[in-house]
Amino acid sequence: MKQSYVSDTHPTHYHKAKPWQILAFSVNDTATNAGLCTIGTFLVVMMTDNLVLSGFVAGIIMMLVRVFDGITDPIIGTLIDNTVTRWGKFRPFLLVGSIIINIGIFLLFGGFVHFENELLQYAWIIGSYIFYIFGYTCQTACTKSAQVQLTNDPGQRSTLGFLTAIISTGYWSLFLAFAVKYVDSFEGGFSNPDGYRVIAVITVAVNAVLTVCSILALKDHDRPECYSKEVKKEKIKVTAIFSLIKGNRPLQMLVTAAATNKLASNLQGAAAVYFYLYTVQSLDMQARVSLLGLPALFLGNTLGVIVARRYDKKVSFLFGTWMGLIFGVLIIVVQPFAPEQAVLFLALMLLVNAGTGISYMNIIPMIADVADYEHWKNGRFAPGLVGTTFSFVDKMVSSISGLLIGGALSYIGYTKNMPWSSEAYWTFLLVMLGVPILGHIASIIAYIWYPIDNAFYRKMYDDLQQNESAIEGAKRELC
């Protein structure tokens, strides 16, 4: 059961989770995105090099499925908000989502089906990808919404964001350091399906273990009696997404900032192999950046959580965004890709990644703050819909990444094992760093109008507590 504690810095009472529960739930983002990491890194490469399909069509498929992914978000969100089972609200969706994700990964990368007919091969990939998306939406929706039920303490939410970012980016760095070189080490390199199959097994194992941890973390907080005050309220409808976007200014600004940052992240993931092959001209450098990125990300995120707890999450987010912007511009201007400039490139790239990590670590806890804002401002307790509305708009914007990488491949006339060219050099440099810089600028502008800082949040929570006490008092008088 939740317990009420007095904050160390002010008298507002918050519901806190146990430290191990914060840690255990923080791995759910990695559980969910392990598959997305595999897809973002290898799907286009597998389609162009292993299946010998069009890179442009591969990009279009990624974009369209991403749009479909966004459309399913509000549907799953309303299902979560309107569902209370004997196992709680969120845990059933975590379990079902994990099962579907893992089947989908095997369908995509298992190499079990290969059609000579290109249309049939495209249909298989699209169908498998869409199947995967249903599971991904179920699980990632809980990442954003279940934290509202786990804790509402601002300090714990910042810690949750810190741990989520460290574990998630740590996994991503290790994955890039190991997986790309590993798949390329098979005979035939990226054209050999065996490498993708092994990566699929690893991805599924990671998801399964971490999902169990997340379910255990919610055991004390996600129970039917925890929602006794909400079950009698009006059911949340999918169409509420429109009034939610219109009437929630923090959500508008957070989505704008986060979606542009997510576009940058997706582009960097999809373009990484090509960037290190044709711009940096060294896959070994990618492995170094990924491995050295772990301590850099840890230090960066440690600084980010200190800033978030000392000031607020908005300041921390902007700090990371400015880092990504400034050092990304420096790489484009200096172009330190010669072997004798390896140390400089490593330093600048690590600073870009650290800044991106700091921004990312603040997004998930800020979604919980926005859900509390919706409860305070409009009287609607709908963490599922708030989280998935965020995801819906976020995915509509970030879906452009598939179109951009597909367009880039088409522009340079990419073919399997294509030799180096100046067009490829500049194309992947701008895709990897130029477009993300524009996203960082959009994020900085959007946050001018984001109102929630620590003082604002304390006022919201105190008002909610007073309203709840008044309602309970009125009920007792009627009795």
C-alpha positions in Angstrom: 0.0 0.0 0.0 1.1 3.6 -0.5 2.3 5.5 2.5 2.3 9.3 3.0 5.6 10.9 3.8 6.7 14.5 4.6 9.1 15.9 2.0 12.5 16.8 3.3 12.4 20.3 1.8 8.8 21.4 2.2 5.7 20.3 4.2 3.7 18.9 1.3 2.9 15.2 1.8 3.6 12.9 -1.1 3.1 9.2 -1.8 6.5 7.5 -2.2 7.5 4.2 -3.5 10.2 2.0 -2.0 13.7 2.6 -3.5 13.8 -0.9 -5.0 10.4 -0.3 -6.7 11.7 2.9 -8.3 14.8 1.0 -9.6 12.8 -2.0 -10.7 10.2 0.0 -12.6 12.9 2.2 -14.2 13.9 -0.8 -16.4 10.5 -1.0 -18.1 11.6 1.7 -20.7 14.6 -0.5 -21.6 12.3 -3.6 -21.7 10.0 -1.8 -24.1 12.7 -0.1 -26.3 15.0 -3.1 -26.6 13.0 -4.2 -29.6 12.7 -0.7 -30.9 16.5 -0.4 -30.7 16.9 -3.5 -32.8 14.3 -2.3 -35.3 15.8 1.2 -35.5 19.3 -0.1 -36.0 18.8 -3.1 -38.3 15.5 -3.1 -40.1 16.5 -0.8 -42.9 19.9 -2.4 -43.2 18.4 -5.9 -43.2 15.9 -4.9 -45.9 18.6 -3.3 -48.1 21.5 -5.7 -47.6 19.9 -9.1 -46.6 16.6 -9.0 -48.5 17.9 -6.6 -51.2 14.8 -4.4 -51.1 14.5 -0.7 -51.7 15.9 1.6 -49.1 13.4 4.2 -50.0 10.5 1.8 -49.6 12.0 0.6 -46.3 11.9 4.2 -45.0 8.3 4.7 -46.2 7.3 1.5 -44.3 9.0 2.7 -41.1 7.2 6.1 -41.4 3.8 4.6 -42.1 4.0 2.0 -39.3 5.2 4.7 -37.0 2.0 6.7 -37.9 -0.1 3.6 -37.2 1.7 3.2 -33.9 0.7 6.7 -33.0 -3.0 6.1 -33.9 -3.1 3.0 -31.6 -1.8 5.0 -28.6 -5.0 6.8 -27.6 -7.0 3.6 -28.0 -4.7 1.7 -25.6 -4.6 4.7 -23.3 -8.3 4.8 -22.9 -8.4 1.0 -22.4 -5.9 1.4 -19.5 -7.9 4.3 -17.9 -11.1 2.3 -18.1 -9.6 -1.0 -17.0 -9.3 -2.3 -13.4 -8.8 -6.0 -13.0 -8.0 -8.2 -10.0 -4.3 -7.8 -11.1 -4.6 -4.0 -11.3 -4.7 -1.5 -14.1 -1.3 -1.6 -15.6 0.3 -5.0 -15.0 -2.0 -6.9 -17.4 -1.0 -4.5 -20.2 2.7 -4.9 -19.4 2.5 -8.7 -19.6 0.4 -8.9 -22.8 2.5 -6.2 -24.4 5.7 -8.1 -23.7 4.4 -11.3 -25.2 3.3 -9.6 -28.4 6.6 -7.6 -28.7 8.7 -10.7 -28.5 6.7 -12.6 -31.0 6.9 -9.6 -33.4 10.7 -9.4 -33.0 11.1 -13.1 -34.0 8.7 -12.6 -37.0 10.8 -9.6 -38.2 14.4 -10.8 -37.6 14.1 -14.6 -37.2 14.6 -15.2 -40.9 11.9 -17.9 -40.9 10.1 -16.6 -44.0 11.7 -15.4 -47.2 9.6 -14.7 -50.3 11.0 -14.5 -53.8 8.2 -12.1 -54.6 9.0 -8.6 -53.4 5.4 -7.6 -52.7 4.9 -10.7 -50.5 8.1 -9.9 -48.6 7.0 -6.3 -48.1 3.6 -7.6 -46.9 5.3 -9.9 -44.4 7.5 -7.2 -43.0 4.6 -4.7 -42.7 2.3 -7.3 -41.0 4.9 -8.4 -38.6 5.8 -4.8 -37.8 2.2 -3.9 -37.1 1.7 -6.9 -34.9 4.8 -5.8 -32.9 3.4 -2.3 -32.6 0.3 -3.5 -30.7 2.6 -5.0 -28.0 4.9 -2.0 -28.0 2.0 0.4 -27.5 0.6 -1.6 -24.5 4.0 -1.7 -22.7 5.3 1.8 -23.5 1.9 3.3 -22.5 2.5 1.9 -19.0 6.0 3.4 -18.9 4.5 6.8 -19.1 1.2 6.3 -17.1 2.0 3.8 -14.4 4.5 6.2 -12.8 1.6 8.4 -11.7 0.4 5.5 -9.6 3.9 4.6 -8.4 4.9 7.9 -6.9 4.0 11.6 -7.0 7.0 12.9 -5.2 9.0 15.3 -7.5 12.3 14.1 -6.2 11.4 10.4 -6.7 10.2 11.2 -10.2 13.5 12.9 -11.1 15.3 9.9 -9.7 13.1 7.6 -11.8 13.9 9.6 -14.9 17.6 9.5 -14.0 17.6 5.7 -13.6 15.4 5.2 -16.7 17.8 7.2 -18.8 21.0 5.6 -17.4 19.7 2.1 -17.9 18.1 2.8 -21.3 21.0 4.7 -22.8 23.5 2.3 -21.2 21.7 -0.6 -23.0 21.6 1.4 -26.2 25.3 2.1 -26.0 26.3 -1.5 -25.3 23.9 -2.7 -28.0 25.5 -0.4 -30.7 29.0 -1.3 -29.5 28.3 -5.0 -29.7 25.5 -5.6 -32.2 26.6 -3.8 -35.3 30.1 -5.2 -35.3 28.7 -8.7 -34.4 26.2 -8.8 -37.2 28.9 -7.6 -39.6 31.3 -10.3 -38.4 29.2 -13.1 -40.0 30.2 -14.3 -43.4 28.6 -12.0 -45.8 28.2 -9.2 -43.2 24.8 -7.5 -43.1 23.5 -9.7 -45.9 23.7 -12.8 -43.6 20.4 -13.5 -41.7 22.1 -15.5 -38.9 23.4 -12.3 -37.2 19.9 -10.8 -37.1 18.5 -14.0 -35.6 21.0 -14.0 -32.7 20.3 -10.3 -32.0 16.5 -11.1 -31.9 17.1 -13.8 -29.3 19.1 -11.4 -27.1 16.4 -8.7 -27.5 13.6 -11.0 -26.5 15.5 -12.2 -23.4 16.2 -8.6 -22.3 12.5 -7.7 -22.7 11.3 -10.8 -20.8 13.6 -10.4 -17.8 13.1 -6.6 -17.4 9.3 -6.8 -17.8 9.1 -9.2 -14.9 11.0 -6.6 -12.8 8.6 -3.9 -13.8 5.5 -6.0 -12.9 7.0 -6.8 -9.5 7.7 -3.1 -8.9 4.0 -2.2 -9.3 2.6 -5.0 -7.1 1.9 -2.9 -4.1 0.7 0.1 -6.0 -1.4 -1.3 -8.9 -4.2 -3.1 -7.1 -8.0 -2.7 -7.5 -8.4 -0.9 -4.1 -6.0 1.8 -5.3 -8.6 3.0 -7.8 -11.7 2.9 -5.6 -12.1 6.7 -5.9 -11.9 6.6 -9.7 -14.0 3.6 -10.9 -17.3 5.3 -10.4 -16.4 8.3 -12.6 -17.4 8.7 -16.2 -15.5 6.5 -18.6 -12.7 8.0 -20.6 -13.3 8.1 -24.4 -10.8 8.1 -27.2 -12.3 11.4 -28.5 -11.2 13.1 -25.2 -7.8 13.3 -26.9 -8.9 16.5 -28.7 -10.1 18.3 -25.6 -7.0 17.1 -23.8 -4.6 18.6 -26.3 -6.6 21.8 -26.5 -6.9 22.4 -22.8 -3.5 21.3 -21.5 -0.8 23.9 -22.3 2.0 21.9 -20.6 1.2 18.9 -22.7 1.3 21.0 -25.9 4.8 22.3 -25.1 6.2 19.0 -23.8 5.0 17.2 -26.9 6.6 19.9 -29.2 9.9 19.7 -27.4 10.0 16.0 -26.9 8.8 15.1 -30.3 11.5 17.1 -32.0 14.1 15.5 -29.7 12.7 12.1 -30.5 12.9 12.8 -34.2 16.6 13.5 -33.7 17.1 10.3 -31.7 15.4 8.2 -34.2 17.4 9.7 -37.1 20.6 9.1 -35.2 19.7 5.5 -34.6 18.6 4.8 -38.2 21.5 6.6 -39.8 24.2 5.4 -37.4 25.6 2.6 -39.5 25.6 4.7 -42.7 27.1 7.7 -40.9 30.1 5.7 -39.5 30.6 3.9 -42.9 30.4 7.0 -45.2 31.1 10.1 -43.1 33.4 9.0 -40.3 34.5 6.0 -42.4 35.1 3.8 -39.4 32.7 1.3 -37.8 35.4 0.9 -35.1 34.8 4.5 -34.1 31.1 3.7 -33.5 32.1 1.0 -31.1 34.4 3.4 -29.3 31.8 6.1 -29.0 29.2 3.6 -27.7 31.6 2.1 -25.1 33.0 5.4 -23.9 29.5 6.8 -24.0 28.6 4.8 -20.9 30.6 6.8 -18.4 29.9 10.0 -20.2 26.2 9.4 -20.1 26.4 8.4 -16.4 28.2 11.7 -15.6 25.9 13.7 -17.8 22.7 12.2 -16.3 24.1 12.6 -12.8 24.5 16.2 -13.5 21.1 16.3 -15.0 19.3 14.8 -12.0 21.2 17.2 -9.7 20.0 20.2 -11.7 16.4 18.7 -11.8 16.3 18.2 -8.0 18.0 21.6 -7.3 16.0 23.6 -9.7 13.4 21.6 -11.7 13.1 19.2 -14.6 12.5 22.0 -17.1 15.9 23.6 -16.4 17.6 20.2 -16.6 15.9 19.4 -20.0 17.0 22.8 -21.5 20.5 22.3 -20.2 20.8 19.0 -22.1 19.2 20.4 -25.2 21.6 23.3 -25.4 24.5 20.8 -25.0 23.2 18.7 -28.0 22.8 21.8 -30.1 26.1 23.5 -29.4 28.4 20.4 -29.8 26.4 19.2 -32.8 27.1 22.4 -34.6 30.8 22.2 -33.7 31.1 18.7 -35.3 29.5 19.9 -38.5 31.7 23.0 -38.6 35.0 21.3 -37.7 34.3 17.9 -39.3 36.9 16.1 -37.1 36.8 12.8 -39.0 40.5 12.4 -39.9 42.3 9.6 -38.0 44.5 12.2 -36.2 41.4 14.0 -35.0 39.9 10.9 -33.4 40.2 12.2 -29.8 38.4 15.5 -30.8 35.6 13.6 -32.6 35.1 11.3 -29.6 35.0 14.1 -27.2 32.4 16.1 -29.2 30.3 13.1 -30.0 30.2 12.1 -26.4 29.1 15.6 -25.4 26.3 15.5 -28.0 25.1 12.1 -26.7 25.4 13.2 -23.0 23.2 16.3 -23.8 20.7 14.1 -25.6 20.6 11.8 -22.6 20.1 14.6 -20.1 17.1 15.8 -22.1 15.6 12.3 -22.5 15.9 11.5 -18.7 13.4 14.4 -18.0 10.7 13.5 -20.5 9.1 10.5 -18.7 8.7 12.1 -15.3 7.5 15.3 -16.9 4.6 13.3 -18.5 3.5 12.3 -15.0 3.6 16.0 -14.0 1.4 16.8 -17.0 -1.0 14.1 -16.0 -1.3 15.6 -12.6 -1.8 19.0 -14.2 -4.8 17.5 -16.2 -6.2 16.2 -12.9 -5.7 19.6 -11.2 -6.8 21.8 -14.1 -9.7 19.8 -15.7 -10.6 17.3 -13.0 -9.8 14.3 -15.2 -7.7 11.5 -13.8 -6.5 9.9 -17.0 -2.8 9.1 -16.9 -3.2 6.5 -19.6 -4.8 8.9 -22.1 -2.3 11.7 -21.2 0.7 9.4 -21.7 -0.6 8.0 -25.0 -1.7 11.4 -26.3 1.8 12.5 -25.8 3.0 9.4 -27.6 0.5 9.9 -30.4 1.7 13.4 -31.3 5.3 12.4 -30.6 5.1 9.6 -33.1 3.4 11.6 -35.7 6.4 14.0 -35.7 9.1 11.4 -35.2 7.7 9.2 -38.0 9.3 11.6 -40.4 12.6 10.0 -39.5 11.8 7.0 -41.6 10.9 9.2 -44.6 14.1 11.2 -44.1 16.4 8.2 -44.0 14.6 6.6 -46.9 14.8 9.8 -48.9 18.5 10.1 -48.1 19.2 6.6 -49.3 17.2 7.3 -52.5 18.9 10.6 -53.1 22.4 9.1 -53.1 21.2 6.1 -55.1 22.3 3.7 -52.3 23.0 0.1 -53.3 24.5 -2.8 -51.3 28.2 -2.3 -50.5 28.1 1.1 -52.3 31.6 2.8 -52.5 32.3 6.1 -50.7 31.1 9.3 -52.3 31.0 13.0 -51.3 27.2 12.9 -51.7 27.0 10.1 -49.1 29.4 11.9 -46.8 27.4 15.1 -46.6 24.0 13.4 -46.7 24.6 11.2 -43.7 26.4 14.1 -41.8 23.4 16.3 -42.2 20.9 13.5 -41.4 22.9 12.5 -38.3 23.5 15.9 -36.9 21.9 18.7 -39.0 18.3 17.7 -38.7 18.6 17.0 -34.9 20.0 20.6 -34.5 16.8 22.0 -35.9 14.9 19.8 -33.5 16.9 21.1 -30.5 16.1 24.7 -31.6 12.3 23.9 -31.7 12.6 22.3 -28.2 14.2 25.4 -26.8 11.5 27.7 -28.2 8.7 25.4 -27.0 9.8 25.4 -23.4 9.4 29.2 -23.1 5.7 28.4 -22.5 6.0 25.3 -20.3 4.7 26.4 -16.9 5.4 23.5 -14.5 8.4 24.0 -12.1 8.8 22.7 -8.6 6.8 25.5 -7.0 4.0 25.2 -9.5 3.8 21.5 -8.9 3.6 21.8 -5.1 0.7 24.2 -5.5 -1.1 21.7 -7.8 -0.7 18.9 -5.4 -1.7 20.9 -2.4 -4.9 22.0 -4.3 -5.7 18.4 -5.2 -5.3 17.3 -1.6 -7.5 20.1 -0.4 -10.2 19.3 -3.0 -10.1 15.6 -2.1 -10.4 16.4 1.7 -13.4 18.7 1.0 -15.2 16.0 -1.0 -14.6 13.4 1.7 -15.9 15.9 4.3 -19.0 16.6 2.3 -19.7 12.8 2.0 -19.4 12.4 5.7 -21.9 15.3 6.3 -24.4 13.7 3.9 -24.1 10.4 5.8 
